[in-house]
Amino acid sequence: MMRTRPLKVALLGCGVVGSEVARIMTTHADDLAARIGAPVELAGVAVRRPSKVREGIDPALITTDATALVKRGDIDVVIEVIGGIEPARTLITTAFEHGASVVSANKALLAEDGATLYAAAERYGRDLYFEAAVAGAIPLIRPLRESLAGDKVNRVLGIVNGTTNFILDRMDSAGAGYSEALDEATALGYAEADPTADVEGFDAAAKAAILAGIAFHTRVRLDDVYREGLTEVTAADMASARRMGCTVKLLAICERAADGRSVTARVHPAMIPLSHPLASVREAYNAVFVEAEAAGQLMFYGPGAGGSPTASAVLGDLVAVCRNKLAESTGPGESAYTQLPVSPMGDVVTRYHISLDVADKPGVLAQVATVFAEHGVSIDTVRQQGRPDSGGEASLVVVTHRAPDAALSGTVEALRKLDTVRGVASIMRVEGE
C-alpha cells in the first residue's frame, strides 16, 4: 500500500542539472511514487538569482535562503547540486542535523572533505548518496559500494572526464591539434569557458579520489592523487601511439599495491593498446574498468556528463534514499575500515614512452642505453630516425619495461644532462597491458 503523505525534497541549485532534476520529478511524479512507495514533493528550490525564469517550476518554491530551507525540519531529502566546497559543506551538514538525508553530485567536496560529511551522516543517522558525483549516468558508485562489497578490488582504471576524452579523440581520429580540438569541444558545449578543471585533470583527480576511497575501503583525499593534464599532448605523441598500436587517453588509475599494504591514485595521459576496451571509448563518453579478485574484469560505460545523464543518477539516488526513509533505515555509509596509506607517485610501477631529440652521430644510442642501465630501467624497444635538413639531429624513441616511476623520472633527468641529447620532446606513460 502506498503512503499518502508525500516525502518532501529540497533542491539546492537549479542550473543545468538541478533544472533537469526538477523537470523529471514533475513529469515522472507518478512513476517515482510507484517505485518509492510514496509520492515525492518538491518543497523548495534554493537559487542565487531568483529573477531568472525557470520553466516548469512554481515561482513560490524559489528562495535565496538555502540555510532556512534545509533547517525547515519537514524536509526528508536534500538534493545538493550547487558544487564547490562552501556553502555546500555547511548546508549538507545542517540538513543532516535537521532530519534530512542528502543526495549530492559534488565531487570536489567529497574528494576534499568526504570524511566530514560521512561523520555527520553517521552522527545523525542519515543517508549520503552521491552516484552523480562520478561518471554521470553510469551506475558505478553503487556497484563498488554494494555489489562488490564482498570482493577485493585491486584496480580501477577509467576515463572519467568527457571533455578531455573528446579532445583526445579528435586529435587521434581527425588529426586535430590540441587548441583546435579544445575549440571544437567548447563550440559543442563539452568544455566550459574556462576549461582548466577538465584539461588540467582536476575534475578527474577528484573522481579518482572518490573511486579509490570506495574501492579500497580507505580514505583518499584530492591531495593524495597525482595529477597531470593533457595540455602538453601533441600530434607527435598521437602519431607515436599509433605506430605502437596504441591511442592516448587521460586516465584515472587507482591501484592496490601487490603486497596489499598501500594504494595509489593518479591521473595523467597515457598510451593504451588499441586492444584494450578503454581504447574504443570515443567522443565525450566515460568508461571505467574495474579489476576484482573474484568478479574479474568489469567495465562500466556511458555518458559521463550533461544535465539529463547526471539528473538520472541523482534521481536514482533519490529513489534509494526515499525507500530507506520509508523503511526507517539507512544505506551503506563510509567503509574506510582499512586506512591503507597512499603511496607517492614515485612508488608506482609503470612503463614510459620517451621521445628524444639527439645528435645524429655514432655512440649516442650507447650513451642513452647506459643512462637507463644506471637507473635500473630496462629498455623494451628503441626506434631511431635521422631527420634530413635538421642540422645533424635525429629522433630517438625509447619504450621501457615496467619500473618504479621514480627510477624513470631519474632516468629522464639524467638524459637531459647528456651533451648528445638536444631535448626531451615528450614523455608519456604506457598503461593497460
Secondary structure as UniProt FT lines:
FT   STRAND          7..12
FT   HELIX           16..27
FT   HELIX           29..36
FT   STRAND          40..46
FT   TURN            50..51
FT   TURN            55..56
FT   HELIX           59..61
FT   STRAND          62..63
FT   HELIX           66..70
FT   STRAND          77..80
FT   TURN            86..87
FT   HELIX           88..97
FT   TURN            98..99
FT   STRAND          101..104
FT   HELIX           107..124
FT   STRAND          128..129
FT   HELIX           131..133
FT   TURN            136..137
FT   HELIX           141..142
FT   HELIX           143..147
FT   TURN            148..150
FT   STRAND          153..159
FT   HELIX           162..173
FT   HELIX           178..187
FT   TURN            188..189
FT   HELIX           196..199
FT   HELIX           202..216
FT   HELIX           222..224
FT   STRAND          226..227
FT   TURN            231..232
FT   HELIX           235..243
FT   TURN            244..245
FT   STRAND          246..256
FT   TURN            258..259
FT   STRAND          263..273
FT   TURN            274..275
FT   HELIX           277..280
FT   TURN            283..284
FT   STRAND          285..292
FT   TURN            293..295
FT   STRAND          296..303
FT   HELIX           307..327
FT   HELIX           345..347
FT   STRAND          349..359
FT   TURN            362..363
FT   HELIX           364..374
FT   TURN            375..376
FT   STRAND          379..386
FT   TURN            388..389
FT   STRAND          393..400
FT   STRAND          403..404
FT   HELIX           405..416
FT   TURN            419..420
FT   STRAND          421..430
//
